[in-house]
């Protein structure tokens, strides 16, 4: 028979589940769920089979074991949006775990209700967009933030086996984050390591056999799990074609995301030495490099090495103690200062408020060692966040999908500090605590209004972008025997709003007979598999091939008004005179088409 204690635990878990379910239903009623960027839709297309016609675990961005599992579900029931469901399950799963932990930490039913209400208001006010416009990198960050919060708020114990069991959920979330987006997980590891150090230092005695068994066992298990899933990923991509492509992918990522292309005219001698013409360079500039088979790993590696050498010689990029970046340390400091002063988001403002609350509620009332410990915690956390932000400023990657996971992890740590230190250092500050909570909830309600207004405005712009993108997909699928190559800049956004797809509305996982002329999947074995389906050897020759000479016509799609002179010049450099002829128009408004379909006719 279940005792009272077990019954209370079960009730709290059920309460957290009902709370999360109601929150999810509220968001479902109010909003559609979107994939944020075409990166997310590309992953979905690969694992669902929409990209090649067959579900595949080789989605490049996620680790293979996770992608393989998703592809397995799509093989079983292709019509279910498994990838979208998985991302939402991860996000709402962390909300559920946080809610359950809050109910276990606070005492009394009233306090529990207040805690859940506060979580709902904060989540809805600060992270509404991230919950309904889903990005896989942010989902990885949510898992890491959840792991930090659960680890810091786990009840203490002197038994290593109990300590290990109590931290299985944080361990699972870390591995899940690593599987979803390895780079985000690694970026946020300093927060988790700091959390572990705090827990260890919070023990009555640091150097004991029991503590070593507790923490070393957990650390080793985490490292073994990460090494295992990473090894499975390496094993899956061990084939020569995939191994070659991953070198190309790494060079492309370093070039586009971190270094940038050095100008052609001022570096003409170098580009000519590696056999890269001005016309091919233009393809790298506008991301349509899939058109040119000569743009390979060797040439991209050569450009990367050239950029690094320029940095060492004091030109172009900056070399800071062997670390090559777009901005110097001084420039990064100014950018970080500007970020703190002029570009504060709602989540960033909330983090600043939490720092202030911790100062007022936990540092000021404390005395002696307790105050010193609280100050040390906050100073170390500020140091970790500053180093990570400075790194992003140096490499010029201050993007929402990168900074939001940072803010979430920091937010989780600060909430954990407030919960864990409230009794040790806040004994005589009940009035201050109450006033602080009232101010936070009032601010969160104000944030809800701002957040909801912003999301509604974004939804309006996404509806306009959706209409154009869906019209293009419908057009291509109606001509199933043809193959369409899309200009990269024409496939990214409309008036600043990314082209994407809804996660659960009008789900269509049938084969897409089009692809963009670049992007992170370009030149991969899976991209070549897609071309082989249409008997296409390479895009360059297929676009200008005589129409009677191939089984399926290959056409080029670009946004209306897009100048295609770069395409004409590229073929002219190869001795082929072509003329882009508009053979059709795509759009919801005949007077102003969204896209034009071109055939490259030989002159």
C-alpha positions as a printed NumPy array, in Angstrom:
array([[  0.   ,   0.   ,   0.   ],
       [  1.298,   3.44 ,  -0.947],
       [  2.364,   5.506,   2.098],
       [  1.519,   9.198,   2.581],
       [  4.94 ,  10.394,   1.474],
       [  4.756,   8.492,  -1.801],
       [  1.232,   9.761,  -2.354],
       [  2.355,  13.368,  -1.881],
       [  5.186,  12.869,  -4.382],
       [  2.811,  11.364,  -6.918],
       [  0.378,  14.25 ,  -6.415],
       [  3.114,  16.799,  -7.018],
       [  4.252,  15.047, -10.186],
       [  0.651,  14.885, -11.419],
       [  0.2  ,  18.553, -10.58 ],
       [  3.293,  19.456, -12.593],
       [  2.054,  17.341, -15.503],
       [ -1.391,  18.963, -15.503],
       [  0.236,  22.399, -15.294],
       [  2.485,  21.671, -18.303],
       [ -0.392,  20.164, -20.28 ],
       [ -2.57 ,  23.225, -19.668],
       [  0.26 ,  25.546, -20.666],
       [  0.832,  23.568, -23.876],
       [ -2.885,  23.583, -24.667],
       [ -3.047,  27.338, -24.075],
       [ -0.228,  27.938, -26.534],
       [ -1.718,  25.486, -29.034],
       [ -5.061,  27.298, -28.969],
       [ -3.452,  30.724, -29.347],
       [ -0.65 ,  30.004, -31.808],
       [  0.486,  27.755, -34.599],
       [  3.918,  26.255, -34.096],
       [  6.593,  27.174, -36.638],
       [ 10.036,  25.946, -37.503],
       [ 12.132,  29.063, -37.052],
       [ 14.517,  28.82 , -40.013],
       [ 15.096,  26.807, -43.166],
       [ 17.847,  24.99 , -41.233],
       [ 15.117,  23.344, -39.166],
       [ 12.993,  22.491, -42.193],
       [ 16.031,  20.989, -43.917],
       [ 16.634,  18.68 , -40.94 ],
       [ 12.949,  17.771, -40.96 ],
       [ 13.029,  17.08 , -44.703],
       [ 16.041,  14.782, -44.413],
       [ 14.788,  12.677, -41.498],
       [ 11.222,  12.547, -42.876],
       [ 12.211,  11.546, -46.413],
       [ 10.957,  14.734, -48.065],
       [ 14.498,  15.535, -49.19 ],
       [ 15.46 ,  12.329, -50.994],
       [ 12.238,  10.33 , -50.878],
       [ 13.483,   8.083, -48.085],
       [ 13.913,   8.928, -44.362],
       [ 17.578,   9.234, -43.447],
       [ 19.573,   9.726, -40.269],
       [ 22.282,  11.638, -42.148],
       [ 20.953,  15.087, -41.334],
       [ 24.502,  16.408, -40.648],
       [ 23.532,  18.923, -37.94 ],
       [ 22.161,  16.539, -35.297],
       [ 24.183,  13.549, -34.173],
       [ 23.353,  10.399, -36.087],
       [ 21.888,   8.251, -33.243],
       [ 19.119,  10.797, -32.619],
       [ 18.485,  11.479, -36.306],
       [ 18.37 ,   7.728, -36.996],
       [ 15.686,   7.279, -34.318],
       [ 13.609,  10.099, -35.81 ],
       [ 13.973,   8.606, -39.285],
       [ 12.835,   5.259, -37.879],
       [  9.614,   6.846, -36.63 ],
       [  9.033,   8.439, -40.038],
       [  9.513,   5.064, -41.697],
       [  6.835,   3.612, -39.423],
       [  4.267,   6.417, -39.802],
       [  5.361,   8.955, -42.452],
       [  2.396,  11.306, -42.023],
       [  3.147,  12.199, -38.375],
       [  5.354,  15.298, -37.798],
       [  7.776,  13.413, -35.56 ],
       [ 10.582,  15.977, -35.667],
       [  8.313,  18.815, -34.584],
       [  6.766,  16.66 , -31.874],
       [ 10.219,  15.737, -30.618],
       [ 11.375,  19.365, -30.317],
       [  8.162,  20.372, -28.526],
       [  8.402,  17.353, -26.232],
       [ 11.933,  18.396, -25.249],
       [ 10.897,  21.965, -24.515],
       [  7.709,  21.199, -22.603],
       [  9.423,  18.263, -20.944],
       [ 11.948,  20.652, -19.377],
       [  9.08 ,  22.912, -18.26 ],
       [  7.419,  19.898, -16.639],
       [ 10.604,  18.839, -14.849],
       [ 11.178,  22.397, -13.603],
       [  7.579,  22.59 , -12.371],
       [  7.887,  19.265, -10.536],
       [ 11.142,  20.397,  -8.906],
       [  9.536,  23.668,  -7.786],
       [  6.708,  21.763,  -6.147],
       [  9.214,  19.597,  -4.282],
       [ 11.323,  22.578,  -3.196],
       [  8.55 ,  24.848,  -1.882],
       [  6.395,  23.903,   1.074],
       [  2.618,  23.992,   1.191],
       [ -0.095,  23.969,  -1.42 ],
       [ -0.399,  27.751,  -1.61 ],
       [  3.321,  28.165,  -2.123],
       [  3.219,  25.487,  -4.821],
       [  0.398,  27.219,  -6.673],
       [  2.27 ,  30.528,  -6.488],
       [  5.439,  28.844,  -7.774],
       [  3.64 ,  27.305, -10.752],
       [  1.891,  30.585, -11.523],
       [  5.225,  32.381, -11.42 ],
       [  6.759,  29.787, -13.766],
       [  3.864,  30.12 , -16.208],
       [  4.064,  33.904, -16.208],
       [  7.845,  33.93 , -16.617],
       [  7.873,  31.295, -19.335],
       [  5.011,  32.93 , -21.207],
       [  6.46 ,  36.409, -20.819],
       [ 10.129,  35.713, -21.534],
       [ 10.286,  32.664, -23.774],
       [  6.99 ,  32.671, -25.644],
       [  8.593,  33.068, -29.049],
       [ 11.051,  30.239, -28.435],
       [  8.183,  27.897, -27.536],
       [  6.04 ,  28.591, -30.603],
       [  8.747,  29.473, -33.162],
       [ 11.04 ,  26.533, -32.561],
       [ 14.747,  26.381, -33.369],
       [ 16.735,  23.242, -32.673],
       [ 19.757,  25.113, -31.271],
       [ 17.504,  26.854, -28.754],
       [ 15.908,  23.506, -27.861],
       [ 19.386,  22.187, -27.102],
       [ 19.947,  25.227, -24.879],
       [ 16.647,  24.642, -23.066],
       [ 17.773,  21.101, -22.248],
       [ 21.073,  22.391, -20.848],
       [ 19.333,  25.115, -18.828],
       [ 17.015,  22.438, -17.415],
       [ 19.989,  20.244, -16.538],
       [ 21.675,  23.104, -14.643],
       [ 18.483,  23.95 , -12.727],
       [ 17.69 ,  20.337, -11.803],
       [ 21.254,  19.623, -10.705],
       [ 21.561,  22.697,  -8.497],
       [ 18.186,  22.154,  -6.834],
       [ 18.522,  18.385,  -6.309],
       [ 18.332,  17.424,  -2.609],
       [ 21.65 ,  16.557,  -1.032],
       [ 22.658,  13.156,   0.252],
       [ 25.754,  11.405,   1.596],
       [ 25.021,   8.2  ,  -0.311],
       [ 26.756,   8.075,  -3.729],
       [ 24.143,   5.717,  -5.205],
       [ 21.263,   7.99 ,  -4.141],
       [ 23.133,  11.064,  -5.399],
       [ 23.632,   9.382,  -8.778],
       [ 19.953,   8.399,  -9.082],
       [ 18.8  ,  11.887,  -8.177],
       [ 20.914,  13.361, -10.956],
       [ 19.984,  10.958, -13.731],
       [ 17.544,  13.491, -15.21 ],
       [ 20.167,  16.266, -15.497],
       [ 22.526,  13.71 , -17.013],
       [ 19.885,  12.671, -19.546],
       [ 19.197,  16.298, -20.504],
       [ 22.897,  16.957, -21.081],
       [ 23.178,  13.957, -23.392],
       [ 19.985,  15.011, -25.18 ],
       [ 21.333,  18.533, -25.667],
       [ 24.573,  17.072, -27.015],
       [ 22.627,  14.947, -29.501],
       [ 20.475,  17.838, -30.698],
       [ 23.169,  20.488, -31.133],
       [ 26.647,  19.567, -29.974],
       [ 28.07 ,  23.078, -30.307],
       [ 25.404,  24.589, -28.041],
       [ 25.909,  21.889, -25.416],
       [ 29.675,  22.467, -25.387],
       [ 29.197,  26.25 , -25.239],
       [ 27.023,  25.902, -22.122],
       [ 29.192,  23.321, -20.353],
       [ 30.962,  26.016, -18.252],
       [ 27.641,  26.715, -16.514],
       [ 27.205,  23.022, -15.737],
       [ 30.791,  22.636, -14.535],
       [ 30.372,  25.67 , -12.302],
       [ 27.152,  24.169, -10.924],
       [ 29.019,  20.96 , -10.125],
       [ 31.805,  22.898,  -8.389],
       [ 29.255,  24.797,  -6.314],
       [ 27.549,  21.581,  -5.19 ],
       [ 30.872,  19.994,  -4.304],
       [ 32.098,  23.065,  -2.432],
       [ 28.782,  23.189,  -0.604],
       [ 29.47 ,  19.833,   1.016],
       [ 30.461,  19.84 ,   4.696],
       [ 33.92 ,  18.533,   3.758],
       [ 35.435,  18.765,   0.289],
       [ 38.136,  16.07 ,   0.286],
       [ 36.317,  12.918,   1.33 ],
       [ 36.085,   9.516,  -0.322],
       [ 32.284,   9.779,  -0.405],
       [ 32.357,  13.1  ,  -2.253],
       [ 34.888,  11.832,  -4.758],
       [ 32.692,   8.803,  -5.409],
       [ 29.601,  10.986,  -5.789],
       [ 30.934,  13.594,  -8.168],
       [ 33.609,  11.686, -10.064],
       [ 31.143,   8.871, -10.804],
       [ 28.64 ,  11.35 , -12.219],
       [ 31.281,  13.198, -14.257],
       [ 32.769,  10.008, -15.671],
       [ 29.326,   8.655, -16.558],
       [ 28.465,  11.892, -18.355],
       [ 31.734,  11.848, -20.299],
       [ 31.266,   8.191, -21.248],
       [ 27.719,   8.842, -22.478],
       [ 28.824,  11.818, -24.567],
       [ 31.77 ,   9.869, -25.932],
       [ 29.515,   6.926, -26.784],
       [ 26.969,   8.908, -28.797],
       [ 29.726,  10.92 , -30.492],
       [ 31.554,   7.71 , -31.407],
       [ 28.359,   6.292, -32.907],
       [ 28.04 ,   9.456, -34.965],
       [ 31.65 ,   9.203, -36.176],
       [ 31.105,   5.534, -36.985],
       [ 28.005,   6.326, -39.047],
       [ 29.879,   8.932, -41.109],
       [ 33.044,   6.886, -41.495],
       [ 32.438,   6.203, -45.226],
       [ 34.849,   7.93 , -47.582],
       [ 32.185,  10.133, -49.184],
       [ 30.811,  11.327, -45.871],
       [ 34.263,  11.736, -44.334],
       [ 35.29 ,  13.901, -47.282],
       [ 32.108,  15.937, -47.067],
       [ 32.52 ,  16.589, -43.335],
       [ 35.922,  18.111, -44.01 ],
       [ 34.258,  20.275, -46.638],
       [ 31.451,  21.114, -44.18 ],
       [ 33.922,  22.12 , -41.45 ],
       [ 35.84 ,  24.369, -43.841],
       [ 32.617,  25.922, -45.149],
       [ 31.387,  26.568, -41.594],
       [ 34.652,  28.176, -40.528],
       [ 34.696,  30.336, -43.644],
       [ 31.092,  31.548, -43.598],
       [ 30.285,  31.601, -39.887],
       [ 33.594,  32.736, -38.409],
       [ 36.125,  34.112, -40.92 ],
       [ 34.25 ,  35.483, -43.906],
       [ 35.532,  35.746, -47.468],
       [ 38.487,  38.05 , -48.111],
       [ 37.819,  40.479, -50.959],
       [ 38.653,  39.229, -54.446],
       [ 40.325,  42.225, -56.064],
       [ 42.708,  42.977, -53.197],
       [ 43.586,  39.261, -52.956],
       [ 43.463,  38.406, -56.635],
       [ 46.941,  36.839, -56.678],
       [ 45.967,  34.365, -53.988],
       [ 42.676,  33.394, -55.626],
       [ 44.362,  32.886, -58.982],
       [ 46.989,  30.709, -57.281],
       [ 44.263,  28.338, -56.056],
       [ 42.407,  28.445, -59.378],
       [ 39.341,  30.356, -58.183],
       [ 37.997,  32.742, -60.795],
       [ 36.094,  35.933, -60.078],
       [ 32.904,  34.23 , -61.288],
       [ 33.357,  31.266, -58.934],
       [ 34.146,  33.668, -56.104],
       [ 30.78 ,  35.317, -56.748],
       [ 29.126,  31.936, -56.18 ],
       [ 30.795,  31.778, -52.787],
       [ 29.621,  35.312, -52.072],
       [ 25.98 ,  34.578, -52.845],
       [ 26.132,  31.016, -51.405],
       [ 25.279,  29.333, -54.731],
       [ 28.501,  27.305, -54.642],
       [ 26.704,  23.988, -55.366],
       [ 26.702,  25.124, -59.001],
       [ 30.487,  24.847, -59.258],
       [ 32.099,  21.441, -58.754],
       [ 35.552,  23.035, -58.589],
       [ 34.692,  24.651, -55.238],
       [ 35.929,  21.766, -53.139],
       [ 37.445,  21.055, -49.738],
       [ 40.979,  21.859, -50.872],
       [ 40.045,  25.353, -52.066],
       [ 37.966,  26.165, -48.99 ],
       [ 40.781,  24.955, -46.72 ],
       [ 43.198,  27.122, -48.703],
       [ 41.015,  30.21 , -48.169],
       [ 40.727,  29.441, -44.46 ],
       [ 44.51 ,  29.033, -44.142],
       [ 45.013,  32.268, -46.082],
       [ 42.687,  34.136, -43.711],
       [ 44.594,  32.78 , -40.712],
       [ 47.9  ,  33.839, -42.241],
       [ 46.54 ,  37.324, -42.947],
       [ 45.505,  37.578, -39.303],
       [ 49.007,  36.606, -38.14 ],
       [ 50.491,  39.203, -40.482],
       [ 48.243,  41.906, -39.034],
       [ 45.802,  42.181, -41.925],
       [ 42.161,  41.244, -42.299],
       [ 41.114,  39.232, -39.238],
       [ 42.559,  39.516, -35.743],
       [ 44.955,  37.09 , -34.079],
       [ 44.683,  37.109, -30.271],
       [ 47.214,  34.683, -28.804],
       [ 46.656,  32.275, -31.708],
       [ 42.87 ,  32.68 , -31.688],
       [ 41.683,  34.07 , -35.024],
       [ 38.506,  36.173, -34.934],
       [ 36.685,  38.872, -36.853],
       [ 36.918,  41.378, -33.995],
       [ 39.791,  42.154, -31.671],
       [ 39.412,  41.81 , -27.905],
       [ 39.019,  45.583, -27.598],
       [ 36.335,  45.656, -30.289],
       [ 34.584,  42.741, -28.594],
       [ 34.588,  44.624, -25.28 ],
       [ 32.895,  47.603, -26.928],
       [ 30.355,  45.333, -28.606],
       [ 29.66 ,  43.62 , -25.29 ],
       [ 29.216,  47.002, -23.601],
       [ 26.832,  48.08 , -26.353],
       [ 24.941,  44.815, -25.96 ],
       [ 24.484,  45.459, -22.239],
       [ 23.419,  49.067, -22.703],
       [ 21.431,  49.247, -25.926],
       [ 20.4  ,  45.769, -27.091],
       [ 18.86 ,  44.187, -24.013],
       [ 16.102,  41.656, -24.772],
       [ 13.262,  40.737, -22.438],
       [ 15.191,  37.671, -21.318],
       [ 18.32 ,  39.78 , -20.822],
       [ 16.385,  42.278, -18.716],
       [ 14.965,  39.417, -16.637],
       [ 18.464,  38.081, -15.995],
       [ 19.573,  41.534, -14.849],
       [ 16.578,  41.702, -12.461],
       [ 17.498,  38.289, -11.05 ],
       [ 21.046,  39.492, -10.345],
       [ 19.589,  42.477,  -8.494],
       [ 17.167,  40.28 ,  -6.539],
       [ 19.929,  37.909,  -5.529],
       [ 21.984,  40.864,  -4.357],
       [ 19.103,  42.264,  -2.295],
       [ 17.676,  39.014,  -0.986],
       [ 20.736,  36.836,  -0.484],
       [ 23.891,  38.943,  -0.395],
       [ 22.839,  41.977,   1.636],
       [ 21.108,  40.079,   4.499],
       [ 23.897,  37.517,   4.782],
       [ 26.806,  37.747,   7.188],
       [ 30.341,  36.403,   7.337],
       [ 31.095,  33.311,   5.252],
       [ 27.574,  33.147,   3.889],
       [ 27.928,  36.613,   2.361],
       [ 31.388,  35.803,   1.024],
       [ 30.061,  32.624,  -0.571],
       [ 27.101,  34.438,  -2.148],
       [ 29.384,  37.159,  -3.533],
       [ 31.797,  34.545,  -4.892],
       [ 28.937,  32.721,  -6.64 ],
       [ 27.64 ,  35.823,  -8.342],
       [ 31.099,  37.068,  -9.343],
       [ 32.028,  33.7  , -10.871],
       [ 28.739,  33.521, -12.766],
       [ 29.281,  37.031, -14.126],
       [ 32.797,  36.028, -15.178],
       [ 31.557,  32.921, -17.02 ],
       [ 28.804,  34.788, -18.855],
       [ 31.173,  37.648, -19.75 ],
       [ 33.801,  35.316, -21.203],
       [ 31.195,  33.516, -23.319],
       [ 29.652,  36.768, -24.558],
       [ 33.082,  38.187, -25.352],
       [ 33.832,  35.076, -27.382],
       [ 30.614,  35.551, -29.37 ],
       [ 31.454,  39.216, -29.888],
       [ 34.957,  38.35 , -31.078],
       [ 33.711,  35.821, -33.637],
       [ 30.766,  38.108, -34.479],
       [ 28.106,  35.458, -33.757],
       [ 25.754,  37.448, -31.526],
       [ 22.622,  35.809, -32.951],
       [ 19.367,  35.174, -31.108],
       [ 19.608,  31.423, -31.617],
       [ 23.063,  31.512, -29.959],
       [ 22.529,  34.105, -27.23 ],
       [ 19.125,  32.828, -26.086],
       [ 20.561,  29.489, -24.835],
       [ 23.192,  31.493, -22.924],
       [ 20.521,  33.624, -21.283],
       [ 18.404,  30.572, -20.473],
       [ 21.283,  28.788, -18.751],
       [ 22.146,  31.928, -16.791],
       [ 18.476,  32.393, -15.89 ],
       [ 18.279,  28.808, -14.634],
       [ 21.373,  29.252, -12.477],
       [ 20.111,  32.48 , -10.899],
       [ 16.707,  30.993, -10.084],
       [ 18.509,  28.024,  -8.531],
       [ 20.658,  30.356,  -6.439],
       [ 17.582,  32.163,  -5.154],
       [ 15.81 ,  28.916,  -4.295],
       [ 18.811,  27.274,  -2.626],
       [ 20.01 ,  30.316,  -0.661],
       [ 16.632,  31.632,   0.474],
       [ 16.797,  29.933,   3.88 ],
       [ 20.516,  30.217,   4.553],
       [ 20.863,  33.923,   3.803],
       [ 17.356,  35.381,   3.703],
       [ 16.112,  34.613,   7.163],
       [ 15.014,  38.125,   8.194],
       [ 14.079,  39.544,   4.808],
       [ 10.49 ,  38.345,   4.383],
       [  9.161,  41.769,   3.46 ],
       [ 11.932,  42.357,   0.971],
       [ 11.341,  38.923,  -0.552],
       [  7.619,  39.561,  -0.859],
       [  8.175,  42.958,  -2.452],
       [ 10.712,  41.466,  -4.834],
       [  8.35 ,  38.673,  -5.888],
       [  5.528,  41.151,  -6.48 ],
       [  7.8  ,  43.334,  -8.612],
       [  9.001,  40.322, -10.62 ],
       [  5.504,  39.056, -11.322],
       [  4.325,  42.548, -12.261],
       [  7.283,  42.878, -14.617],
       [  6.594,  39.431, -16.06 ],
       [  2.985,  40.351, -16.81 ],
       [  4.242,  43.457, -18.615],
       [  6.651,  41.208, -20.519],
       [  3.719,  38.961, -21.509],
       [  2.   ,  41.884, -23.192],
       [  5.168,  42.866, -25.068],
       [  6.038,  39.278, -25.962],
       [  2.567,  38.44 , -27.225],
       [  2.444,  41.61 , -29.308],
       [  5.833,  40.804, -30.851],
       [  4.859,  37.214, -31.647],
       [  1.569,  38.284, -33.213],
       [  3.425,  40.802, -35.394],
       [  5.905,  38.118, -36.434],
       [  3.053,  35.734, -37.234],
       [  1.53 ,  38.312, -39.58 ],
       [  4.801,  38.639, -41.481],
       [  5.277,  34.865, -41.483],
       [  1.827,  34.437, -43.041],
       [  2.91 ,  36.633, -45.961],
       [  6.185,  34.737, -46.337],
       [  4.381,  31.393, -45.997],
       [  2.008,  32.181, -48.843],
       [  4.925,  32.768, -51.204],
       [  6.928,  29.75 , -50.079],
       [  3.963,  27.376, -50.146],
       [  3.051,  28.578, -53.63 ],
       [  6.595,  27.748, -54.754],
       [  6.471,  24.26 , -53.211],
       [  3.065,  23.563, -54.749],
       [  4.31 ,  24.676, -58.154],
       [  7.335,  22.373, -58.035],
       [  5.356,  19.357, -56.873],
       [  2.83 ,  19.781, -59.678],
       [  5.685,  19.221, -62.134],
       [  7.037,  16.144, -60.443],
       [  9.257,  15.028, -63.334],
       [ 11.141,  18.314, -63.356],
       [ 13.9  ,  19.357, -61.003],
       [ 14.207,  22.891, -59.665],
       [ 17.322,  24.626, -58.393],
       [ 16.623,  27.652, -56.193],
       [ 18.846,  30.689, -55.805],
       [ 19.982,  30.728, -52.157],
       [ 19.251,  34.378, -51.394],
       [ 15.795,  33.924, -52.953],
       [ 15.073,  30.992, -50.613],
       [ 15.936,  32.525, -47.253],
       [ 13.424,  35.239, -46.394],
       [ 10.796,  37.727, -47.53 ],
       [ 11.147,  41.283, -46.221],
       [ 13.314,  40.017, -43.381],
       [ 11.005,  37.167, -42.354],
       [ 12.508,  33.697, -42.897],
       [ 10.807,  31.243, -45.202],
       [  9.805,  28.282, -43.104],
       [  6.922,  25.902, -42.491],
       [  4.348,  25.219, -39.808],
       [  5.105,  22.209, -37.664],
       [  1.659,  20.656, -37.32 ],
       [ -0.532,  22.309, -39.969],
       [ -0.714,  21.067, -43.579],
       [  2.029,  18.521, -42.909],
       [  3.364,  17.106, -46.17 ],
       [  6.352,  14.782, -46.03 ],
       [  6.198,  13.742, -49.672],
       [  9.273,  14.136, -51.835],
       [ 10.384,  17.679, -52.717],
       [ 11.743,  17.886, -56.254],
       [ 13.725,  21.051, -55.575],
       [ 16.802,  22.125, -53.664],
       [ 18.658,  25.332, -52.946],
       [ 21.867,  25.986, -54.839],
       [ 23.992,  26.031, -51.69 ],
       [ 23.539,  25.718, -47.935],
       [ 25.039,  23.301, -45.435],
       [ 23.783,  20.139, -47.182],
       [ 25.156,  21.142, -50.599],
       [ 27.689,  18.702, -52.119],
       [ 26.905,  16.079, -49.454],
       [ 26.313,  12.436, -50.391],
       [ 22.632,  12.878, -49.577],
       [ 22.43 ,  15.903, -51.909],
       [ 24.051,  13.852, -54.666],
       [ 21.563,  11.069, -53.969],
       [ 18.805,  13.6  , -54.591],
       [ 20.385,  14.565, -57.931],
       [ 20.777,  10.915, -58.944],
       [ 17.049,  10.435, -58.476],
       [ 16.638,  12.77 , -61.486],
       [ 19.59 ,  11.346, -63.435],
       [ 21.551,  14.55 , -62.857],
       [ 25.318,  14.318, -62.703],
       [ 25.902,  17.911, -61.606],
       [ 23.834,  21.075, -61.423],
       [ 26.013,  23.105, -63.77 ],
       [ 25.543,  20.825, -66.76 ],
       [ 21.912,  19.979, -65.962],
       [ 20.763,  23.598, -66.021],
       [ 22.091,  24.288, -69.507],
       [ 21.548,  20.806, -70.988],
       [ 19.395,  20.515, -74.139],
       [ 15.844,  19.89 , -72.976],
       [ 15.415,  16.772, -75.125],
       [ 18.633,  15.257, -73.846],
       [ 17.576,  14.541, -70.28 ],
       [ 14.707,  12.685, -68.712],
       [ 13.562,  15.668, -66.669],
       [ 13.949,  19.371, -67.252],
       [ 16.064,  21.26 , -64.749],
       [ 15.026,  24.855, -64.142],
       [ 16.325,  27.692, -62.012],
       [ 14.056,  29.584, -59.613],
       [ 14.83 ,  33.068, -58.316],
       [ 12.897,  35.82 , -56.612],
       [ 11.167,  38.232, -58.962],
       [ 13.525,  41.09 , -59.689],
       [ 16.648,  39.117, -58.784],
       [ 19.539,  39.984, -61.113],
       [ 20.943,  36.823, -62.735],
       [ 23.888,  38.451, -64.476],
       [ 26.212,  36.541, -62.115],
       [ 24.796,  33.285, -63.505],
       [ 25.357,  34.371, -67.125],
       [ 28.914,  35.463, -66.319],
       [ 29.676,  32.162, -64.589],
       [ 28.742,  30.143, -67.693],
       [ 30.486,  32.64 , -69.991],
       [ 33.729,  32.037, -68.079],
       [ 33.372,  28.373, -69.021],
       [ 32.785,  29.168, -72.668],
       [ 29.015,  28.61 , -72.563],
       [ 26.762,  31.453, -73.654],
       [ 23.393,  31.183, -71.927],
       [ 20.309,  33.33 , -71.646],
       [ 17.968,  32.965, -68.642],
       [ 14.475,  32.831, -70.123],
       [ 11.502,  33.232, -67.8  ],
       [  9.13 ,  30.379, -68.6  ],
       [  6.728,  30.784, -65.691],
       [  5.882,  32.839, -62.624],
       [  4.97 ,  31.761, -59.1  ],
       [  3.009,  33.751, -56.581],
       [ -0.289,  34.567, -54.97 ],
       [ -0.557,  37.85 , -56.865],
       [ -0.279,  37.631, -60.654],
       [  0.624,  41.312, -60.889],
       [  3.602,  40.876, -58.539],
       [  4.971,  37.318, -58.721],
       [  7.011,  36.007, -55.827],
       [  9.353,  33.88 , -57.957],
       [ 10.225,  33.411, -61.587],
       [ 11.139,  30.089, -63.21 ],
       [ 13.989,  30.224, -65.714],
       [ 15.405,  27.966, -68.378],
       [ 19.027,  28.54 , -69.328],
       [ 18.886,  28.582, -73.104],
       [ 22.152,  28.26 , -74.989],
       [ 22.811,  31.009, -77.49 ]])
